[in-house]
Amino acid sequence: MADYEVGYKKPPRHSQFKPGNRANPHGRGKRKRRTETEIVYEVMNGPAEFRQGGKSKRASRIELLIRADSDHVEA
């Protein structure tokens, strides 16, 4: 026991941990499972590149789907 110095922020080894006391008793939480709705929402609202008039632009996939649908209706 002579090799361990007792002092400021260094309690004696015999009293460092109380029996049954754990630092993190419940541990890290489990990952939340994503639903199909959440996955579809993320994919459809993610950015997509498209070309319009020779220029590269970005918009959400849902916006592109709506635009493509409205283009067919007008024709």
mmCIF file of the N, C-alpha and C atoms, coordinates in Angstrom:
data_MODEL
# 
_entry.id   MODEL 
# 
loop_
_atom_site.group_PDB 
_atom_site.id 
_atom_site.type_symbol 
_atom_site.label_atom_id 
_atom_site.label_alt_id 
_atom_site.label_comp_id 
_atom_site.label_asym_id 
_atom_site.label_entity_id 
_atom_site.label_seq_id 
_atom_site.pdbx_PDB_ins_code 
_atom_site.Cartn_x 
_atom_site.Cartn_y 
_atom_site.Cartn_z 
_atom_site.occupancy 
_atom_site.B_iso_or_equiv 
_atom_site.pdbx_formal_charge 
_atom_site.auth_seq_id 
_atom_site.auth_comp_id 
_atom_site.auth_asym_id 
_atom_site.auth_atom_id 
_atom_site.pdbx_PDB_model_num 
ATOM 1   N N  . MET A 1 1  ? 0.813   -1.183 0.000   1.00 0.00 ? 1  MET A N  1 
ATOM 2   C CA . MET A 1 1  ? 0.000   0.000  0.000   1.00 0.00 ? 1  MET A CA 1 
ATOM 3   C C  . MET A 1 1  ? 0.870   1.265  0.000   1.00 0.00 ? 1  MET A C  1 
ATOM 4   N N  . ALA A 1 2  ? 2.127   1.113  0.080   1.00 0.00 ? 2  ALA A N  1 
ATOM 5   C CA . ALA A 1 2  ? 3.034   2.254  0.139   1.00 0.00 ? 2  ALA A CA 1 
ATOM 6   C C  . ALA A 1 2  ? 3.188   2.918  -1.228  1.00 0.00 ? 2  ALA A C  1 
ATOM 7   N N  . ASP A 1 3  ? 2.896   2.194  -2.318  1.00 0.00 ? 3  ASP A N  1 
ATOM 8   C CA . ASP A 1 3  ? 3.093   2.750  -3.659  1.00 0.00 ? 3  ASP A CA 1 
ATOM 9   C C  . ASP A 1 3  ? 1.955   3.695  -4.066  1.00 0.00 ? 3  ASP A C  1 
ATOM 10  N N  . TYR A 1 4  ? 0.864   3.754  -3.321  1.00 0.00 ? 4  TYR A N  1 
ATOM 11  C CA . TYR A 1 4  ? -0.276  4.609  -3.650  1.00 0.00 ? 4  TYR A CA 1 
ATOM 12  C C  . TYR A 1 4  ? -0.306  5.772  -2.679  1.00 0.00 ? 4  TYR A C  1 
ATOM 13  N N  . GLU A 1 5  ? -0.261  7.006  -3.233  1.00 0.00 ? 5  GLU A N  1 
ATOM 14  C CA . GLU A 1 5  ? -0.247  8.200  -2.401  1.00 0.00 ? 5  GLU A CA 1 
ATOM 15  C C  . GLU A 1 5  ? -1.668  8.652  -2.100  1.00 0.00 ? 5  GLU A C  1 
ATOM 16  N N  . VAL A 1 6  ? -1.982  8.829  -0.844  1.00 0.00 ? 6  VAL A N  1 
ATOM 17  C CA . VAL A 1 6  ? -3.291  9.308  -0.423  1.00 0.00 ? 6  VAL A CA 1 
ATOM 18  C C  . VAL A 1 6  ? -3.191  10.806 -0.234  1.00 0.00 ? 6  VAL A C  1 
ATOM 19  N N  . GLY A 1 7  ? -4.193  11.540 -0.779  1.00 0.00 ? 7  GLY A N  1 
ATOM 20  C CA . GLY A 1 7  ? -4.161  12.994 -0.639  1.00 0.00 ? 7  GLY A CA 1 
ATOM 21  C C  . GLY A 1 7  ? -5.342  13.610 -1.347  1.00 0.00 ? 7  GLY A C  1 
ATOM 22  N N  . TYR A 1 8  ? -5.153  14.826 -1.869  1.00 0.00 ? 8  TYR A N  1 
ATOM 23  C CA . TYR A 1 8  ? -6.214  15.567 -2.535  1.00 0.00 ? 8  TYR A CA 1 
ATOM 24  C C  . TYR A 1 8  ? -6.708  14.794 -3.751  1.00 0.00 ? 8  TYR A C  1 
ATOM 25  N N  . LYS A 1 9  ? -8.002  14.489 -3.807  1.00 0.00 ? 9  LYS A N  1 
ATOM 26  C CA . LYS A 1 9  ? -8.664  13.726 -4.869  1.00 0.00 ? 9  LYS A CA 1 
ATOM 27  C C  . LYS A 1 9  ? -8.099  12.308 -5.013  1.00 0.00 ? 9  LYS A C  1 
ATOM 28  N N  . LYS A 1 10 ? -7.486  11.801 -3.985  1.00 0.00 ? 10 LYS A N  1 
ATOM 29  C CA . LYS A 1 10 ? -6.969  10.433 -3.992  1.00 0.00 ? 10 LYS A CA 1 
ATOM 30  C C  . LYS A 1 10 ? -7.328  9.784  -2.657  1.00 0.00 ? 10 LYS A C  1 
ATOM 31  N N  . PRO A 1 11 ? -8.557  9.275  -2.546  1.00 0.00 ? 11 PRO A N  1 
ATOM 32  C CA . PRO A 1 11 ? -8.975  8.664  -1.282  1.00 0.00 ? 11 PRO A CA 1 
ATOM 33  C C  . PRO A 1 11 ? -8.257  7.333  -1.060  1.00 0.00 ? 11 PRO A C  1 
ATOM 34  N N  . PRO A 1 12 ? -8.258  6.865  0.154   1.00 0.00 ? 12 PRO A N  1 
ATOM 35  C CA . PRO A 1 12 ? -7.657  5.556  0.426   1.00 0.00 ? 12 PRO A CA 1 
ATOM 36  C C  . PRO A 1 12 ? -8.357  4.469  -0.382  1.00 0.00 ? 12 PRO A C  1 
ATOM 37  N N  . ARG A 1 13 ? -7.628  3.481  -0.848  1.00 0.00 ? 13 ARG A N  1 
ATOM 38  C CA . ARG A 1 13 ? -8.186  2.439  -1.716  1.00 0.00 ? 13 ARG A CA 1 
ATOM 39  C C  . ARG A 1 13 ? -9.349  1.701  -1.052  1.00 0.00 ? 13 ARG A C  1 
ATOM 40  N N  . HIS A 1 14 ? -9.279  1.477  0.225   1.00 0.00 ? 14 HIS A N  1 
ATOM 41  C CA . HIS A 1 14 ? -10.329 0.708  0.904   1.00 0.00 ? 14 HIS A CA 1 
ATOM 42  C C  . HIS A 1 14 ? -11.658 1.457  0.956   1.00 0.00 ? 14 HIS A C  1 
ATOM 43  N N  . SER A 1 15 ? -11.644 2.793  0.721   1.00 0.00 ? 15 SER A N  1 
ATOM 44  C CA . SER A 1 15 ? -12.899 3.533  0.778   1.00 0.00 ? 15 SER A CA 1 
ATOM 45  C C  . SER A 1 15 ? -13.252 4.222  -0.544  1.00 0.00 ? 15 SER A C  1 
ATOM 46  N N  . GLN A 1 16 ? -12.570 3.858  -1.627  1.00 0.00 ? 16 GLN A N  1 
ATOM 47  C CA . GLN A 1 16 ? -12.840 4.512  -2.914  1.00 0.00 ? 16 GLN A CA 1 
ATOM 48  C C  . GLN A 1 16 ? -14.241 4.223  -3.442  1.00 0.00 ? 16 GLN A C  1 
ATOM 49  N N  . PHE A 1 17 ? -14.652 2.974  -3.411  1.00 0.00 ? 17 PHE A N  1 
ATOM 50  C CA . PHE A 1 17 ? -15.943 2.591  -3.980  1.00 0.00 ? 17 PHE A CA 1 
ATOM 51  C C  . PHE A 1 17 ? -16.785 1.889  -2.923  1.00 0.00 ? 17 PHE A C  1 
ATOM 52  N N  . LYS A 1 18 ? -18.039 2.305  -2.826  1.00 0.00 ? 18 LYS A N  1 
ATOM 53  C CA . LYS A 1 18 ? -18.949 1.656  -1.899  1.00 0.00 ? 18 LYS A CA 1 
ATOM 54  C C  . LYS A 1 18 ? -19.474 0.382  -2.540  1.00 0.00 ? 18 LYS A C  1 
ATOM 55  N N  . PRO A 1 19 ? -19.733 -0.663 -1.775  1.00 0.00 ? 19 PRO A N  1 
ATOM 56  C CA . PRO A 1 19 ? -20.253 -1.907 -2.351  1.00 0.00 ? 19 PRO A CA 1 
ATOM 57  C C  . PRO A 1 19 ? -21.612 -1.696 -3.018  1.00 0.00 ? 19 PRO A C  1 
ATOM 58  N N  . GLY A 1 20 ? -21.795 -2.245 -4.196  1.00 0.00 ? 20 GLY A N  1 
ATOM 59  C CA . GLY A 1 20 ? -23.065 -2.158 -4.896  1.00 0.00 ? 20 GLY A CA 1 
ATOM 60  C C  . GLY A 1 20 ? -23.256 -0.859 -5.663  1.00 0.00 ? 20 GLY A C  1 
ATOM 61  N N  . ASN A 1 21 ? -22.326 0.062  -5.569  1.00 0.00 ? 21 ASN A N  1 
ATOM 62  C CA . ASN A 1 21 ? -22.462 1.343  -6.265  1.00 0.00 ? 21 ASN A CA 1 
ATOM 63  C C  . ASN A 1 21 ? -21.750 1.258  -7.615  1.00 0.00 ? 21 ASN A C  1 
ATOM 64  N N  . ARG A 1 22 ? -22.478 1.484  -8.665  1.00 0.00 ? 22 ARG A N  1 
ATOM 65  C CA . ARG A 1 22 ? -21.898 1.464  -10.000 1.00 0.00 ? 22 ARG A CA 1 
ATOM 66  C C  . ARG A 1 22 ? -21.982 2.871  -10.582 1.00 0.00 ? 22 ARG A C  1 
ATOM 67  N N  . ALA A 1 23 ? -20.995 3.248  -11.364 1.00 0.00 ? 23 ALA A N  1 
ATOM 68  C CA . ALA A 1 23 ? -20.926 4.598  -11.915 1.00 0.00 ? 23 ALA A CA 1 
ATOM 69  C C  . ALA A 1 23 ? -22.063 4.862  -12.898 1.00 0.00 ? 23 ALA A C  1 
ATOM 70  N N  . ASN A 1 24 ? -22.415 3.870  -13.708 1.00 0.00 ? 24 ASN A N  1 
ATOM 71  C CA . ASN A 1 24 ? -23.460 4.057  -14.723 1.00 0.00 ? 24 ASN A CA 1 
ATOM 72  C C  . ASN A 1 24 ? -24.374 2.836  -14.688 1.00 0.00 ? 24 ASN A C  1 
ATOM 73  N N  . PRO A 1 25 ? -25.302 2.767  -13.746 1.00 0.00 ? 25 PRO A N  1 
ATOM 74  C CA . PRO A 1 25 ? -26.070 1.544  -13.540 1.00 0.00 ? 25 PRO A CA 1 
ATOM 75  C C  . PRO A 1 25 ? -26.971 1.151  -14.710 1.00 0.00 ? 25 PRO A C  1 
ATOM 76  N N  . HIS A 1 26 ? -27.517 2.113  -15.432 1.00 0.00 ? 26 HIS A N  1 
ATOM 77  C CA . HIS A 1 26 ? -28.428 1.777  -16.529 1.00 0.00 ? 26 HIS A CA 1 
ATOM 78  C C  . HIS A 1 26 ? -27.716 1.707  -17.873 1.00 0.00 ? 26 HIS A C  1 
ATOM 79  N N  . GLY A 1 27 ? -26.517 2.176  -17.938 1.00 0.00 ? 27 GLY A N  1 
ATOM 80  C CA . GLY A 1 27 ? -25.760 2.124  -19.182 1.00 0.00 ? 27 GLY A CA 1 
ATOM 81  C C  . GLY A 1 27 ? -26.302 3.081  -20.225 1.00 0.00 ? 27 GLY A C  1 
ATOM 82  N N  . ARG A 1 28 ? -25.734 3.010  -21.390 1.00 0.00 ? 28 ARG A N  1 
ATOM 83  C CA . ARG A 1 28 ? -26.181 3.849  -22.497 1.00 0.00 ? 28 ARG A CA 1 
ATOM 84  C C  . ARG A 1 28 ? -27.509 3.330  -23.009 1.00 0.00 ? 28 ARG A C  1 
ATOM 85  N N  . GLY A 1 29 ? -28.382 4.236  -23.423 1.00 0.00 ? 29 GLY A N  1 
ATOM 86  C CA . GLY A 1 29 ? -29.688 3.850  -23.932 1.00 0.00 ? 29 GLY A CA 1 
ATOM 87  C C  . GLY A 1 29 ? -29.587 3.152  -25.271 1.00 0.00 ? 29 GLY A C  1 
ATOM 88  N N  . LYS A 1 30 ? -30.591 2.368  -25.592 1.00 0.00 ? 30 LYS A N  1 
ATOM 89  C CA . LYS A 1 30 ? -30.610 1.673  -26.871 1.00 0.00 ? 30 LYS A CA 1 
ATOM 90  C C  . LYS A 1 30 ? -30.939 2.635  -27.988 1.00 0.00 ? 30 LYS A C  1 
ATOM 91  N N  . ARG A 1 31 ? -30.462 2.325  -29.185 1.00 0.00 ? 31 ARG A N  1 
ATOM 92  C CA . ARG A 1 31 ? -30.764 3.163  -30.341 1.00 0.00 ? 31 ARG A CA 1 
ATOM 93  C C  . ARG A 1 31 ? -32.244 3.075  -30.668 1.00 0.00 ? 31 ARG A C  1 
ATOM 94  N N  . LYS A 1 32 ? -32.816 4.205  -31.009 1.00 0.00 ? 32 LYS A N  1 
ATOM 95  C CA . LYS A 1 32 ? -34.229 4.243  -31.365 1.00 0.00 ? 32 LYS A CA 1 
ATOM 96  C C  . LYS A 1 32 ? -34.373 3.714  -32.782 1.00 0.00 ? 32 LYS A C  1 
ATOM 97  N N  . ARG A 1 33 ? -35.281 2.780  -32.966 1.00 0.00 ? 33 ARG A N  1 
ATOM 98  C CA . ARG A 1 33 ? -35.514 2.223  -34.301 1.00 0.00 ? 33 ARG A CA 1 
ATOM 99  C C  . ARG A 1 33 ? -36.345 3.203  -35.102 1.00 0.00 ? 33 ARG A C  1 
ATOM 100 N N  . ARG A 1 34 ? -35.901 3.466  -36.333 1.00 0.00 ? 34 ARG A N  1 
ATOM 101 C CA . ARG A 1 34 ? -36.647 4.380  -37.187 1.00 0.00 ? 34 ARG A CA 1 
ATOM 102 C C  . ARG A 1 34 ? -37.772 3.628  -37.880 1.00 0.00 ? 34 ARG A C  1 
ATOM 103 N N  . THR A 1 35 ? -38.905 4.311  -38.000 1.00 0.00 ? 35 THR A N  1 
ATOM 104 C CA . THR A 1 35 ? -40.040 3.696  -38.674 1.00 0.00 ? 35 THR A CA 1 
ATOM 105 C C  . THR A 1 35 ? -39.913 3.914  -40.178 1.00 0.00 ? 35 THR A C  1 
ATOM 106 N N  . GLU A 1 36 ? -40.711 3.187  -40.941 1.00 0.00 ? 36 GLU A N  1 
ATOM 107 C CA . GLU A 1 36 ? -40.691 3.336  -42.398 1.00 0.00 ? 36 GLU A CA 1 
ATOM 108 C C  . GLU A 1 36 ? -41.081 4.750  -42.792 1.00 0.00 ? 36 GLU A C  1 
ATOM 109 N N  . THR A 1 37 ? -42.009 5.329  -42.055 1.00 0.00 ? 37 THR A N  1 
ATOM 110 C CA . THR A 1 37 ? -42.463 6.691  -42.336 1.00 0.00 ? 37 THR A CA 1 
ATOM 111 C C  . THR A 1 37 ? -41.312 7.677  -42.204 1.00 0.00 ? 37 THR A C  1 
ATOM 112 N N  . GLU A 1 38 ? -40.519 7.543  -41.144 1.00 0.00 ? 38 GLU A N  1 
ATOM 113 C CA . GLU A 1 38 ? -39.385 8.441  -40.937 1.00 0.00 ? 38 GLU A CA 1 
ATOM 114 C C  . GLU A 1 38 ? -38.352 8.293  -42.043 1.00 0.00 ? 38 GLU A C  1 
ATOM 115 N N  . ILE A 1 39 ? -38.096 7.066  -42.461 1.00 0.00 ? 39 ILE A N  1 
ATOM 116 C CA . ILE A 1 39 ? -37.111 6.821  -43.520 1.00 0.00 ? 39 ILE A CA 1 
ATOM 117 C C  . ILE A 1 39 ? -37.577 7.436  -44.833 1.00 0.00 ? 39 ILE A C  1 
ATOM 118 N N  . VAL A 1 40 ? -38.842 7.230  -45.186 1.00 0.00 ? 40 VAL A N  1 
ATOM 119 C CA . VAL A 1 40 ? -39.386 7.797  -46.426 1.00 0.00 ? 40 VAL A CA 1 
ATOM 120 C C  . VAL A 1 40 ? -39.345 9.321  -46.358 1.00 0.00 ? 40 VAL A C  1 
ATOM 121 N N  . TYR A 1 41 ? -39.678 9.892  -45.205 1.00 0.00 ? 41 TYR A N  1 
ATOM 122 C CA . TYR A 1 41 ? -39.661 11.342 -45.041 1.00 0.00 ? 41 TYR A CA 1 
ATOM 123 C C  . TYR A 1 41 ? -38.251 11.889 -45.274 1.00 0.00 ? 41 TYR A C  1 
ATOM 124 N N  . GLU A 1 42 ? -37.239 11.235 -44.700 1.00 0.00 ? 42 GLU A N  1 
ATOM 125 C CA . GLU A 1 42 ? -35.860 11.696 -44.866 1.00 0.00 ? 42 GLU A CA 1 
ATOM 126 C C  . GLU A 1 42 ? -35.419 11.602 -46.323 1.00 0.00 ? 42 GLU A C  1 
ATOM 127 N N  . VAL A 1 43 ? -35.773 10.511 -46.995 1.00 0.00 ? 43 VAL A N  1 
ATOM 128 C CA . VAL A 1 43 ? -35.368 10.328 -48.391 1.00 0.00 ? 43 VAL A CA 1 
ATOM 129 C C  . VAL A 1 43 ? -36.048 11.360 -49.276 1.00 0.00 ? 43 VAL A C  1 
ATOM 130 N N  . MET A 1 44 ? -37.335 11.552 -49.097 1.00 0.00 ? 44 MET A N  1 
ATOM 131 C CA . MET A 1 44 ? -38.078 12.465 -49.971 1.00 0.00 ? 44 MET A CA 1 
ATOM 132 C C  . MET A 1 44 ? -37.717 13.932 -49.726 1.00 0.00 ? 44 MET A C  1 
ATOM 133 N N  . ASN A 1 45 ? -37.303 14.282 -48.533 1.00 0.00 ? 45 ASN A N  1 
ATOM 134 C CA . ASN A 1 45 ? -36.929 15.667 -48.246 1.00 0.00 ? 45 ASN A CA 1 
ATOM 135 C C  . ASN A 1 45 ? -35.434 15.915 -48.394 1.00 0.00 ? 45 ASN A C  1 
ATOM 136 N N  . GLY A 1 46 ? -34.686 14.879 -48.757 1.00 0.00 ? 46 GLY A N  1 
ATOM 137 C CA . GLY A 1 46 ? -33.256 15.036 -48.987 1.00 0.00 ? 46 GLY A CA 1 
ATOM 138 C C  . GLY A 1 46 ? -33.005 15.783 -50.287 1.00 0.00 ? 46 GLY A C  1 
ATOM 139 N N  . PRO A 1 47 ? -31.857 16.438 -50.411 1.00 0.00 ? 47 PRO A N  1 
ATOM 140 C CA . PRO A 1 47 ? -31.574 17.206 -51.619 1.00 0.00 ? 47 PRO A CA 1 
ATOM 141 C C  . PRO A 1 47 ? -31.242 16.305 -52.807 1.00 0.00 ? 47 PRO A C  1 
ATOM 142 N N  . ALA A 1 48 ? -31.629 16.790 -54.004 1.00 0.00 ? 48 ALA A N  1 
ATOM 143 C CA . ALA A 1 48 ? -31.308 16.101 -55.248 1.00 0.00 ? 48 ALA A CA 1 
ATOM 144 C C  . ALA A 1 48 ? -30.913 17.167 -56.259 1.00 0.00 ? 48 ALA A C  1 
ATOM 145 N N  . GLU A 1 49 ? -29.938 16.841 -57.104 1.00 0.00 ? 49 GLU A N  1 
ATOM 146 C CA . GLU A 1 49 ? -29.501 17.787 -58.129 1.00 0.00 ? 49 GLU A CA 1 
ATOM 147 C C  . GLU A 1 49 ? -30.223 17.496 -59.428 1.00 0.00 ? 49 GLU A C  1 
ATOM 148 N N  . PHE A 1 50 ? -30.529 18.562 -60.164 1.00 0.00 ? 50 PHE A N  1 
ATOM 149 C CA . PHE A 1 50 ? -31.137 18.407 -61.476 1.00 0.00 ? 50 PHE A CA 1 
ATOM 150 C C  . PHE A 1 50 ? -30.641 19.544 -62.358 1.00 0.00 ? 50 PHE A C  1 
ATOM 151 N N  . ARG A 1 51 ? -30.803 19.390 -63.646 1.00 0.00 ? 51 ARG A N  1 
ATOM 152 C CA . ARG A 1 51 ? -30.363 20.420 -64.579 1.00 0.00 ? 51 ARG A CA 1 
ATOM 153 C C  . ARG A 1 51 ? -31.588 21.099 -65.189 1.00 0.00 ? 51 ARG A C  1 
ATOM 154 N N  . GLN A 1 52 ? -31.533 22.424 -65.196 1.00 0.00 ? 52 GLN A N  1 
ATOM 155 C CA . GLN A 1 52 ? -32.616 23.189 -65.783 1.00 0.00 ? 52 GLN A CA 1 
ATOM 156 C C  . GLN A 1 52 ? -31.980 24.339 -66.563 1.00 0.00 ? 52 GLN A C  1 
ATOM 157 N N  . GLY A 1 53 ? -32.216 24.340 -67.856 1.00 0.00 ? 53 GLY A N  1 
ATOM 158 C CA . GLY A 1 53 ? -31.640 25.380 -68.699 1.00 0.00 ? 53 GLY A CA 1 
ATOM 159 C C  . GLY A 1 53 ? -30.130 25.344 -68.734 1.00 0.00 ? 53 GLY A C  1 
ATOM 160 N N  . GLY A 1 54 ? -29.547 24.150 -68.639 1.00 0.00 ? 54 GLY A N  1 
ATOM 161 C CA . GLY A 1 54 ? -28.090 24.007 -68.681 1.00 0.00 ? 54 GLY A CA 1 
ATOM 162 C C  . GLY A 1 54 ? -27.401 24.282 -67.359 1.00 0.00 ? 54 GLY A C  1 
ATOM 163 N N  . LYS A 1 55 ? -28.147 24.646 -66.332 1.00 0.00 ? 55 LYS A N  1 
ATOM 164 C CA . LYS A 1 55 ? -27.561 24.923 -65.023 1.00 0.00 ? 55 LYS A CA 1 
ATOM 165 C C  . LYS A 1 55 ? -27.943 23.818 -64.046 1.00 0.00 ? 55 LYS A C  1 
ATOM 166 N N  . SER A 1 56 ? -27.012 23.513 -63.160 1.00 0.00 ? 56 SER A N  1 
ATOM 167 C CA . SER A 1 56 ? -27.253 22.502 -62.138 1.00 0.00 ? 56 SER A CA 1 
ATOM 168 C C  . SER A 1 56 ? -27.923 23.166 -60.938 1.00 0.00 ? 56 SER A C  1 
ATOM 169 N N  . LYS A 1 57 ? -29.046 22.622 -60.512 1.00 0.00 ? 57 LYS A N  1 
ATOM 170 C CA . LYS A 1 57 ? -29.788 23.169 -59.369 1.00 0.00 ? 57 LYS A CA 1 
ATOM 171 C C  . LYS A 1 57 ? -30.056 22.069 -58.363 1.00 0.00 ? 57 LYS A C  1 
ATOM 172 N N  . ARG A 1 58 ? -30.478 22.470 -57.170 1.00 0.00 ? 58 ARG A N  1 
ATOM 173 C CA . ARG A 1 58 ? -30.801 21.512 -56.106 1.00 0.00 ? 58 ARG A CA 1 
ATOM 174 C C  . ARG A 1 58 ? -32.192 21.796 -55.572 1.00 0.00 ? 58 ARG A C  1 
ATOM 175 N N  . ALA A 1 59 ? -32.903 20.717 -55.275 1.00 0.00 ? 59 ALA A N  1 
ATOM 176 C CA . ALA A 1 59 ? -34.229 20.823 -54.665 1.00 0.00 ? 59 ALA A CA 1 
ATOM 177 C C  . ALA A 1 59 ? -34.522 19.502 -53.965 1.00 0.00 ? 59 ALA A C  1 
ATOM 178 N N  . SER A 1 60 ? -35.539 19.492 -53.129 1.00 0.00 ? 60 SER A N  1 
ATOM 179 C CA . SER A 1 60 ? -35.901 18.245 -52.452 1.00 0.00 ? 60 SER A CA 1 
ATOM 180 C C  . SER A 1 60 ? -36.549 17.303 -53.468 1.00 0.00 ? 60 SER A C  1 
ATOM 181 N N  . ARG A 1 61 ? -36.452 16.029 -53.201 1.00 0.00 ? 61 ARG A N  1 
ATOM 182 C CA . ARG A 1 61 ? -37.010 15.034 -54.122 1.00 0.00 ? 61 ARG A CA 1 
ATOM 183 C C  . ARG A 1 61 ? -38.527 15.164 -54.240 1.00 0.00 ? 61 ARG A C  1 
ATOM 184 N N  . ILE A 1 62 ? -39.176 15.512 -53.148 1.00 0.00 ? 62 ILE A N  1 
ATOM 185 C CA . ILE A 1 62 ? -40.632 15.657 -53.180 1.00 0.00 ? 62 ILE A CA 1 
ATOM 186 C C  . ILE A 1 62 ? -41.013 16.833 -54.078 1.00 0.00 ? 62 ILE A C  1 
ATOM 187 N N  . GLU A 1 63 ? -40.218 17.916 -54.029 1.00 0.00 ? 63 GLU A N  1 
ATOM 188 C CA . GLU A 1 63 ? -40.475 19.069 -54.886 1.00 0.00 ? 63 GLU A CA 1 
ATOM 189 C C  . GLU A 1 63 ? -40.296 18.686 -56.351 1.00 0.00 ? 63 GLU A C  1 
ATOM 190 N N  . LEU A 1 64 ? -39.267 17.915 -56.662 1.00 0.00 ? 64 LEU A N  1 
ATOM 191 C CA . LEU A 1 64 ? -39.044 17.479 -58.043 1.00 0.00 ? 64 LEU A CA 1 
ATOM 192 C C  . LEU A 1 64 ? -40.168 16.574 -58.519 1.00 0.00 ? 64 LEU A C  1 
ATOM 193 N N  . LEU A 1 65 ? -40.664 15.727 -57.635 1.00 0.00 ? 65 LEU A N  1 
ATOM 194 C CA . LEU A 1 65 ? -41.766 14.839 -57.981 1.00 0.00 ? 65 LEU A CA 1 
ATOM 195 C C  . LEU A 1 65 ? -43.030 15.647 -58.293 1.00 0.00 ? 65 LEU A C  1 
ATOM 196 N N  . ILE A 1 66 ? -43.289 16.656 -57.485 1.00 0.00 ? 66 ILE A N  1 
ATOM 197 C CA . ILE A 1 66 ? -44.466 17.504 -57.706 1.00 0.00 ? 66 ILE A CA 1 
ATOM 198 C C  . ILE A 1 66 ? -44.314 18.296 -59.004 1.00 0.00 ? 66 ILE A C  1 
ATOM 199 N N  . ARG A 1 67 ? -43.110 18.833 -59.237 1.00 0.00 ? 67 ARG A N  1 
ATOM 200 C CA . ARG A 1 67 ? -42.877 19.580 -60.483 1.00 0.00 ? 67 ARG A CA 1 
ATOM 201 C C  . ARG A 1 67 ? -43.044 18.690 -61.712 1.00 0.00 ? 67 ARG A C  1 
ATOM 202 N N  . ALA A 1 68 ? -42.511 17.482 -61.635 1.00 0.00 ? 68 ALA A N  1 
ATOM 203 C CA . ALA A 1 68 ? -42.615 16.558 -62.771 1.00 0.00 ? 68 ALA A CA 1 
ATOM 204 C C  . ALA A 1 68 ? -44.077 16.199 -63.016 1.00 0.00 ? 68 ALA A C  1 
ATOM 205 N N  . ASP A 1 69 ? -44.843 16.035 -61.951 1.00 0.00 ? 69 ASP A N  1 
ATOM 206 C CA . ASP A 1 69 ? -46.249 15.708 -62.064 1.00 0.00 ? 69 ASP A CA 1 
ATOM 207 C C  . ASP A 1 69 ? -47.034 16.872 -62.681 1.00 0.00 ? 69 ASP A C  1 
ATOM 208 N N  . SER A 1 70 ? -46.699 18.095 -62.276 1.00 0.00 ? 70 SER A N  1 
ATOM 209 C CA . SER A 1 70 ? -47.410 19.264 -62.793 1.00 0.00 ? 70 SER A CA 1 
ATOM 210 C C  . SER A 1 70 ? -47.031 19.528 -64.253 1.00 0.00 ? 70 SER A C  1 
ATOM 211 N N  . ASP A 1 71 ? -45.813 19.157 -64.663 1.00 0.00 ? 71 ASP A N  1 
ATOM 212 C CA . ASP A 1 71 ? -45.418 19.309 -66.062 1.00 0.00 ? 71 ASP A CA 1 
ATOM 213 C C  . ASP A 1 71 ? -46.251 18.421 -66.966 1.00 0.00 ? 71 ASP A C  1 
ATOM 214 N N  . HIS A 1 72 ? -46.563 17.225 -66.499 1.00 0.00 ? 72 HIS A N  1 
ATOM 215 C CA . HIS A 1 72 ? -47.360 16.286 -67.300 1.00 0.00 ? 72 HIS A CA 1 
ATOM 216 C C  . HIS A 1 72 ? -48.822 16.739 -67.399 1.00 0.00 ? 72 HIS A C  1 
ATOM 217 N N  . VAL A 1 73 ? -49.313 17.383 -66.373 1.00 0.00 ? 73 VAL A N  1 
ATOM 218 C CA . VAL A 1 73 ? -50.703 17.814 -66.347 1.00 0.00 ? 73 VAL A CA 1 
ATOM 219 C C  . VAL A 1 73 ? -50.928 18.959 -67.345 1.00 0.00 ? 73 VAL A C  1 
ATOM 220 N N  . GLU A 1 74 ? -49.962 19.872 -67.434 1.00 0.00 ? 74 GLU A N  1 
ATOM 221 C CA . GLU A 1 74 ? -50.092 21.025 -68.326 1.00 0.00 ? 74 GLU A CA 1 
ATOM 222 C C  . GLU A 1 74 ? -50.081 20.640 -69.789 1.00 0.00 ? 74 GLU A C  1 
ATOM 223 N N  . ALA A 1 75 ? -49.362 19.612 -70.158 1.00 0.00 ? 75 ALA A N  1 
ATOM 224 C CA . ALA A 1 75 ? -49.177 19.256 -71.568 1.00 0.00 ? 75 ALA A CA 1 
ATOM 225 C C  . ALA A 1 75 ? -50.401 18.704 -72.199 1.00 0.00 ? 75 ALA A C  1 
# 
